[in-house]
Amino acid sequence: MIIKSKAPLRLGLAGGGTDVSPYSDEFGGAVLNTTISLFARAIIEPMDDGMIVLESHDLEEYQEMESALELDINGKLPLLKGVYNRIVKDYIKKPLSFKLTTIVDVPKGSGLGTSSTLTVAILGAFVEWLNLPLGEYDIARLAYEIEREDLKLSGGKQDQYAATFGGFNFIEFHSNDQVIVNPLRVKSRYKYQLEWNLVLYYTGTSRDSADIIDSQTEEFKQKKGNAIKAAHSIKSIAYKMKEALLKGEINQIGALLDQSWQDKKKMSTAITNNILDNVYNSAIAAGASGGKISGAGGGGFMMFYCPGNTKHKVIEALENFGGRAYNFVFEDEGLYTFTVK
């Protein structure tokens, strides 16, 4: 028997950063995101020899150990160990023996929510294997708790819900810790226009999002006016972009992305650098009407809205920086699991 799962990575279109505490706790956050045809995958192969084997193909890491009620999360593959520990602690109450293999389609630290999406995929595989009574909200919330509380990894709240639910979602984060996922019924022709006009560009550099998010969190804690004002503006852009998307006013998205990018840079000095600024300015000069970094910033993926027939000129301009443009389509389905017997 082999249990398989996959969860889609996400593009944060608007509102990113307002899902991060303490801003979301005090003011409430709102993000607009969509999932794309790049995935995190997990495969569980049950064993009966009292051993646990963990392997990450993309990170090229491998570890074998004796099965136990709790695995040491220090060292290699903490996400894999963290999910196992929580599953055993909350549900199974006994050691398990298995091989867990993971694969992610993009580099770590790319800004597409890789860690959270992988956590969701691993959780989904365990839920499928053990027939655990967890729905979509339960899985997303548990993934968040494993990352932020158990493993002490800095970050926001949107990625776990995007990966679990899939599709275009407007997600609200309330000050009472309530999360509401609003699936958007975007007409197909609007999706195709947006898909056609977006360029997803990998800068060739990854980054540790935790450092950037910690910097942003500190700005919020100190109640620095520029950071909070910028976050308020970014949240309002999420509402504006949702309206533009639903009404089919797709060409407005470029300007909204640009406004969001200008605001985001005010939230932390670590969000951009000379390389990213040069990439952005070159894309605009080639015809893009706006764009932004995906995720916390500092590197990873950037996205650009290219109206009319400017997409290929923008891609040509970006090739000068040594990165690469990724092909993708929007992915409507979220976490998917199945068993091969």
NUDOVEX-464738 format. One record per residue (C-alpha): x, y, z; residue in one letter. Coordinates in nm, 3 decimals. Layout:
<site <X, Y, Z>, "A">,
...
//
This chain:
<site <0.000, 0.000, 0.000>, "M">,
<site <0.124, 0.348, -0.091>, "I">,
<site <-0.045, 0.672, 0.017>, "I">,
<site <0.008, 0.977, -0.202>, "K">,
<site <-0.088, 1.341, -0.168>, "S">,
<site <-0.026, 1.669, -0.342>, "K">,
<site <-0.104, 2.030, -0.258>, "A">,
<site <-0.069, 2.330, -0.492>, "P">,
<site <0.161, 2.623, -0.436>, "L">,
<site <0.006, 2.968, -0.429>, "R">,
<site <0.044, 3.312, -0.580>, "L">,
<site <-0.024, 3.586, -0.328>, "G">,
<site <-0.199, 3.843, -0.545>, "L">,
<site <-0.285, 4.099, -0.278>, "A">,
<site <-0.295, 4.151, 0.097>, "G">,
<site <0.019, 3.955, 0.182>, "G">,
<site <0.165, 4.059, 0.516>, "G">,
<site <-0.171, 4.145, 0.672>, "T">,
<site <-0.204, 3.777, 0.769>, "D">,
<site <0.102, 3.808, 0.994>, "V">,
<site <0.073, 3.861, 1.370>, "S">,
<site <0.051, 4.099, 1.545>, "P">,
<site <-0.108, 4.302, 1.262>, "Y">,
<site <-0.380, 4.045, 1.191>, "S">,
<site <-0.449, 4.007, 1.565>, "D">,
<site <-0.510, 4.376, 1.617>, "E">,
<site <-0.651, 4.498, 1.287>, "F">,
<site <-0.761, 4.185, 1.102>, "G">,
<site <-0.612, 4.083, 0.769>, "G">,
<site <-0.736, 4.006, 0.419>, "A">,
<site <-0.556, 3.837, 0.131>, "V">,
<site <-0.641, 3.740, -0.224>, "L">,
<site <-0.453, 3.439, -0.355>, "N">,
<site <-0.476, 3.162, -0.610>, "T">,
<site <-0.312, 2.825, -0.650>, "T">,
<site <-0.110, 2.723, -0.954>, "I">,
<site <0.011, 2.407, -1.129>, "S">,
<site <0.323, 2.370, -0.915>, "L">,
<site <0.300, 2.130, -0.624>, "F">,
<site <0.434, 1.984, -0.302>, "A">,
<site <0.395, 1.606, -0.286>, "R">,
<site <0.418, 1.348, -0.010>, "A">,
<site <0.431, 0.969, -0.030>, "I">,
<site <0.389, 0.736, 0.268>, "I">,
<site <0.487, 0.369, 0.247>, "E">,
<site <0.383, 0.186, 0.566>, "P">,
<site <0.643, -0.051, 0.712>, "M">,
<site <0.642, -0.308, 0.994>, "D">,
<site <1.009, -0.314, 1.096>, "D">,
<site <0.992, -0.049, 1.369>, "G">,
<site <1.183, 0.206, 1.164>, "M">,
<site <1.107, 0.551, 1.018>, "I">,
<site <1.269, 0.663, 0.693>, "V">,
<site <1.245, 1.026, 0.585>, "L">,
<site <1.358, 1.149, 0.246>, "E">,
<site <1.332, 1.484, 0.067>, "S">,
<site <1.415, 1.456, -0.302>, "H">,
<site <1.440, 1.829, -0.370>, "D">,
<site <1.652, 1.901, -0.061>, "L">,
<site <1.856, 1.581, -0.112>, "E">,
<site <1.823, 1.492, 0.255>, "E">,
<site <1.771, 1.144, 0.401>, "Y">,
<site <1.741, 1.009, 0.753>, "Q">,
<site <1.663, 0.674, 0.914>, "E">,
<site <1.572, 0.628, 1.280>, "M">,
<site <1.392, 0.395, 1.517>, "E">,
<site <1.024, 0.466, 1.553>, "S">,
<site <0.928, 0.663, 1.865>, "A">,
<site <0.642, 0.860, 2.014>, "L">,
<site <0.833, 1.180, 1.942>, "E">,
<site <1.112, 1.261, 1.699>, "L">,
<site <1.381, 1.521, 1.764>, "D">,
<site <1.290, 1.815, 1.541>, "I">,
<site <1.643, 1.954, 1.545>, "N">,
<site <1.864, 1.882, 1.248>, "G">,
<site <1.735, 1.749, 0.917>, "K">,
<site <1.377, 1.758, 0.788>, "L">,
<site <1.200, 1.931, 1.080>, "P">,
<site <0.871, 1.973, 0.889>, "L">,
<site <0.840, 1.601, 0.831>, "L">,
<site <0.919, 1.525, 1.194>, "K">,
<site <0.690, 1.799, 1.323>, "G">,
<site <0.388, 1.664, 1.138>, "V">,
<site <0.457, 1.310, 1.260>, "Y">,
<site <0.495, 1.426, 1.621>, "N">,
<site <0.162, 1.609, 1.616>, "R">,
<site <-0.023, 1.320, 1.449>, "I">,
<site <0.104, 1.075, 1.710>, "V">,
<site <0.045, 1.310, 2.001>, "K">,
<site <-0.309, 1.418, 1.910>, "D">,
<site <-0.452, 1.111, 1.737>, "Y">,
<site <-0.260, 0.783, 1.727>, "I">,
<site <-0.088, 0.773, 2.069>, "K">,
<site <0.161, 0.509, 1.953>, "K">,
<site <0.474, 0.496, 1.735>, "P">,
<site <0.433, 0.436, 1.361>, "L">,
<site <0.668, 0.271, 1.112>, "S">,
<site <0.684, 0.404, 0.756>, "F">,
<site <0.886, 0.571, 0.482>, "K">,
<site <0.789, 0.932, 0.403>, "L">,
<site <0.914, 1.086, 0.079>, "T">,
<site <0.856, 1.449, -0.019>, "T">,
<site <0.901, 1.642, -0.343>, "I">,
<site <0.850, 2.014, -0.410>, "V">,
<site <0.844, 2.155, -0.763>, "D">,
<site <1.032, 2.476, -0.680>, "V">,
<site <1.334, 2.566, -0.462>, "P">,
<site <1.294, 2.623, -0.090>, "K">,
<site <1.254, 2.990, 0.000>, "G">,
<site <1.095, 3.074, -0.334>, "S">,
<site <0.805, 3.280, -0.197>, "G">,
<site <0.526, 3.050, -0.318>, "L">,
<site <0.444, 2.913, 0.026>, "G">,
<site <0.658, 2.601, -0.012>, "T">,
<site <0.699, 2.512, 0.356>, "S">,
<site <0.332, 2.550, 0.441>, "S">,
<site <0.220, 2.370, 0.127>, "T">,
<site <0.454, 2.083, 0.205>, "L">,
<site <0.319, 2.068, 0.560>, "T">,
<site <-0.035, 2.044, 0.421>, "V">,
<site <0.066, 1.770, 0.176>, "A">,
<site <0.231, 1.565, 0.451>, "I">,
<site <-0.069, 1.610, 0.679>, "L">,
<site <-0.298, 1.505, 0.397>, "G">,
<site <-0.103, 1.182, 0.348>, "A">,
<site <-0.132, 1.095, 0.717>, "F">,
<site <-0.503, 1.181, 0.718>, "V">,
<site <-0.556, 0.951, 0.418>, "E">,
<site <-0.347, 0.668, 0.566>, "W">,
<site <-0.495, 0.677, 0.915>, "L">,
<site <-0.848, 0.783, 0.816>, "N">,
<site <-0.839, 1.080, 1.054>, "L">,
<site <-1.160, 1.287, 1.093>, "P">,
<site <-1.017, 1.618, 0.969>, "L">,
<site <-1.187, 1.856, 0.726>, "G">,
<site <-1.029, 2.134, 0.521>, "E">,
<site <-1.035, 2.397, 0.795>, "Y">,
<site <-0.899, 2.142, 1.044>, "D">,
<site <-0.605, 2.050, 0.820>, "I">,
<site <-0.517, 2.411, 0.742>, "A">,
<site <-0.535, 2.511, 1.108>, "R">,
<site <-0.330, 2.211, 1.221>, "L">,
<site <-0.065, 2.285, 0.957>, "A">,
<site <-0.046, 2.642, 1.087>, "Y">,
<site <-0.008, 2.523, 1.448>, "E">,
<site <0.267, 2.276, 1.357>, "I">,
<site <0.469, 2.542, 1.177>, "E">,
<site <0.413, 2.843, 1.396>, "R">,
<site <0.366, 2.688, 1.742>, "E">,
<site <0.540, 2.349, 1.743>, "D">,
<site <0.835, 2.433, 1.517>, "L">,
<site <0.848, 2.807, 1.598>, "K">,
<site <0.876, 2.904, 1.231>, "L">,
<site <0.789, 3.266, 1.158>, "S">,
<site <0.524, 3.337, 0.898>, "G">,
<site <0.168, 3.426, 0.820>, "G">,
<site <-0.155, 3.231, 0.799>, "K">,
<site <-0.260, 3.239, 0.434>, "Q">,
<site <-0.042, 2.964, 0.283>, "D">,
<site <-0.189, 2.671, 0.473>, "Q">,
<site <-0.545, 2.766, 0.374>, "Y">,
<site <-0.455, 2.834, 0.011>, "A">,
<site <-0.287, 2.493, -0.024>, "A">,
<site <-0.573, 2.308, 0.145>, "T">,
<site <-0.866, 2.473, -0.032>, "F">,
<site <-0.712, 2.554, -0.373>, "G">,
<site <-0.843, 2.791, -0.639>, "G">,
<site <-0.905, 3.165, -0.611>, "F">,
<site <-0.979, 3.258, -0.251>, "N">,
<site <-1.035, 3.577, -0.058>, "F">,
<site <-0.928, 3.490, 0.296>, "I">,
<site <-1.013, 3.702, 0.599>, "E">,
<site <-0.821, 3.684, 0.925>, "F">,
<site <-1.014, 3.823, 1.218>, "H">,
<site <-0.875, 3.956, 1.543>, "S">,
<site <-1.043, 3.673, 1.739>, "N">,
<site <-0.821, 3.422, 1.552>, "D">,
<site <-1.105, 3.322, 1.321>, "Q">,
<site <-1.017, 3.251, 0.957>, "V">,
<site <-1.282, 3.262, 0.684>, "I">,
<site <-1.206, 3.130, 0.335>, "V">,
<site <-1.426, 3.283, 0.067>, "N">,
<site <-1.393, 3.089, -0.263>, "P">,
<site <-1.432, 3.325, -0.559>, "L">,
<site <-1.644, 3.232, -0.859>, "R">,
<site <-1.422, 3.394, -1.120>, "V">,
<site <-1.547, 3.354, -1.476>, "K">,
<site <-1.326, 3.136, -1.694>, "S">,
<site <-1.253, 3.409, -1.947>, "R">,
<site <-1.128, 3.639, -1.671>, "Y">,
<site <-0.902, 3.362, -1.537>, "K">,
<site <-0.759, 3.295, -1.883>, "Y">,
<site <-0.689, 3.664, -1.941>, "Q">,
<site <-0.509, 3.695, -1.608>, "L">,
<site <-0.321, 3.369, -1.665>, "E">,
<site <-0.213, 3.482, -2.011>, "W">,
<site <-0.095, 3.822, -1.893>, "N">,
<site <0.099, 3.713, -1.583>, "L">,
<site <0.469, 3.637, -1.593>, "V">,
<site <0.602, 3.428, -1.305>, "L">,
<site <0.976, 3.490, -1.280>, "Y">,
<site <1.222, 3.311, -1.053>, "Y">,
<site <1.505, 3.546, -0.963>, "T">,
<site <1.749, 3.259, -0.910>, "G">,
<site <1.789, 3.342, -0.543>, "T">,
<site <1.608, 3.199, -0.244>, "S">,
<site <1.584, 3.361, 0.096>, "R">,
<site <1.494, 3.290, 0.456>, "D">,
<site <1.149, 3.439, 0.486>, "S">,
<site <1.163, 3.409, 0.866>, "A">,
<site <1.419, 3.690, 0.896>, "D">,
<site <1.209, 3.924, 0.682>, "I">,
<site <0.887, 3.837, 0.863>, "I">,
<site <1.058, 3.884, 1.201>, "D">,
<site <1.168, 4.230, 1.086>, "S">,
<site <0.815, 4.310, 0.972>, "Q">,
<site <0.669, 4.176, 1.298>, "T">,
<site <0.902, 4.397, 1.499>, "E">,
<site <0.786, 4.700, 1.300>, "E">,
<site <0.426, 4.614, 1.391>, "F">,
<site <0.509, 4.551, 1.757>, "K">,
<site <0.675, 4.890, 1.786>, "Q">,
<site <0.367, 5.037, 1.616>, "K">,
<site <0.579, 5.219, 1.361>, "K">,
<site <0.345, 5.436, 1.158>, "G">,
<site <0.488, 5.365, 0.814>, "N">,
<site <0.461, 4.988, 0.846>, "A">,
<site <0.107, 4.992, 0.984>, "I">,
<site <-0.009, 5.251, 0.730>, "K">,
<site <0.141, 5.042, 0.450>, "A">,
<site <-0.033, 4.729, 0.579>, "A">,
<site <-0.366, 4.912, 0.590>, "H">,
<site <-0.316, 5.015, 0.228>, "S">,
<site <-0.217, 4.661, 0.123>, "I">,
<site <-0.532, 4.524, 0.284>, "K">,
<site <-0.749, 4.776, 0.099>, "S">,
<site <-0.580, 4.673, -0.228>, "I">,
<site <-0.689, 4.312, -0.164>, "A">,
<site <-1.053, 4.427, -0.163>, "Y">,
<site <-1.002, 4.636, -0.477>, "K">,
<site <-0.833, 4.351, -0.662>, "M">,
<site <-1.107, 4.108, -0.564>, "K">,
<site <-1.365, 4.344, -0.713>, "E">,
<site <-1.160, 4.392, -1.032>, "A">,
<site <-1.120, 4.016, -1.072>, "L">,
<site <-1.490, 3.940, -1.025>, "L">,
<site <-1.599, 4.221, -1.257>, "K">,
<site <-1.350, 4.126, -1.526>, "G">,
<site <-1.157, 4.452, -1.501>, "E">,
<site <-0.839, 4.251, -1.538>, "I">,
<site <-0.615, 4.527, -1.673>, "N">,
<site <-0.658, 4.714, -1.344>, "Q">,
<site <-0.461, 4.439, -1.171>, "I">,
<site <-0.126, 4.566, -1.301>, "G">,
<site <-0.163, 4.904, -1.132>, "A">,
<site <-0.289, 4.738, -0.813>, "L">,
<site <0.013, 4.506, -0.807>, "L">,
<site <0.242, 4.806, -0.848>, "D">,
<site <0.072, 4.995, -0.567>, "Q">,
<site <0.095, 4.688, -0.344>, "S">,
<site <0.466, 4.652, -0.421>, "W">,
<site <0.536, 5.016, -0.334>, "Q">,
<site <0.350, 4.974, -0.005>, "D">,
<site <0.510, 4.640, 0.078>, "K">,
<site <0.860, 4.789, 0.060>, "K">,
<site <0.762, 5.024, 0.343>, "K">,
<site <0.692, 4.732, 0.578>, "M">,
<site <1.057, 4.626, 0.615>, "S">,
<site <1.392, 4.732, 0.472>, "T">,
<site <1.470, 4.362, 0.400>, "A">,
<site <1.190, 4.318, 0.144>, "I">,
<site <1.382, 4.447, -0.158>, "T">,
<site <1.739, 4.505, -0.275>, "N">,
<site <1.922, 4.649, -0.576>, "N">,
<site <1.887, 4.329, -0.778>, "I">,
<site <1.512, 4.304, -0.726>, "L">,
<site <1.467, 4.674, -0.799>, "D">,
<site <1.658, 4.637, -1.127>, "N">,
<site <1.449, 4.335, -1.226>, "V">,
<site <1.130, 4.523, -1.148>, "Y">,
<site <1.230, 4.837, -1.335>, "N">,
<site <1.336, 4.635, -1.640>, "S">,
<site <1.001, 4.455, -1.652>, "A">,
<site <0.815, 4.787, -1.635>, "I">,
<site <1.034, 4.934, -1.909>, "A">,
<site <0.956, 4.632, -2.129>, "A">,
<site <0.580, 4.682, -2.098>, "G">,
<site <0.460, 4.539, -1.767>, "A">,
<site <0.209, 4.763, -1.593>, "S">,
<site <0.291, 4.637, -1.246>, "G">,
<site <0.424, 4.352, -1.040>, "G">,
<site <0.540, 4.243, -0.698>, "K">,
<site <0.746, 3.991, -0.510>, "I">,
<site <0.572, 3.668, -0.417>, "S">,
<site <0.583, 3.599, -0.046>, "G">,
<site <0.784, 3.781, 0.217>, "A">,
<site <1.039, 3.935, -0.020>, "G">,
<site <1.415, 3.941, -0.048>, "G">,
<site <1.429, 3.699, -0.341>, "G">,
<site <1.245, 3.400, -0.484>, "G">,
<site <0.966, 3.455, -0.735>, "F">,
<site <0.833, 3.781, -0.873>, "M">,
<site <0.517, 3.823, -1.080>, "M">,
<site <0.439, 4.084, -1.343>, "F">,
<site <0.117, 4.183, -1.517>, "Y">,
<site <0.177, 4.233, -1.890>, "C">,
<site <-0.117, 4.391, -2.076>, "P">,
<site <-0.180, 4.354, -2.446>, "G">,
<site <0.098, 4.167, -2.624>, "N">,
<site <0.387, 4.268, -2.397>, "T">,
<site <0.438, 3.937, -2.217>, "K">,
<site <0.715, 3.801, -2.440>, "H">,
<site <0.904, 4.131, -2.441>, "K">,
<site <0.898, 4.131, -2.063>, "V">,
<site <1.028, 3.773, -2.052>, "I">,
<site <1.310, 3.866, -2.291>, "E">,
<site <1.408, 4.160, -2.070>, "A">,
<site <1.410, 3.943, -1.760>, "L">,
<site <1.637, 3.683, -1.921>, "E">,
<site <1.924, 3.930, -1.883>, "N">,
<site <1.921, 3.878, -1.505>, "F">,
<site <1.998, 3.506, -1.507>, "G">,
<site <1.666, 3.384, -1.368>, "G">,
<site <1.388, 3.205, -1.555>, "R">,
<site <1.019, 3.241, -1.630>, "A">,
<site <0.800, 2.951, -1.518>, "Y">,
<site <0.503, 2.830, -1.719>, "N">,
<site <0.192, 2.765, -1.510>, "F">,
<site <-0.185, 2.747, -1.520>, "V">,
<site <-0.426, 2.819, -1.237>, "F">,
<site <-0.510, 2.514, -1.029>, "E">,
<site <-0.868, 2.490, -0.900>, "D">,
<site <-0.822, 2.189, -0.673>, "E">,
<site <-0.653, 2.204, -0.336>, "G">,
<site <-0.514, 1.918, -0.130>, "L">,
<site <-0.567, 1.582, -0.302>, "Y">,
<site <-0.493, 1.242, -0.152>, "T">,
<site <-0.532, 0.882, -0.265>, "F">,
<site <-0.419, 0.530, -0.182>, "T">,
<site <-0.261, 0.281, -0.421>, "V">,
<site <-0.312, -0.078, -0.302>, "K">,
//
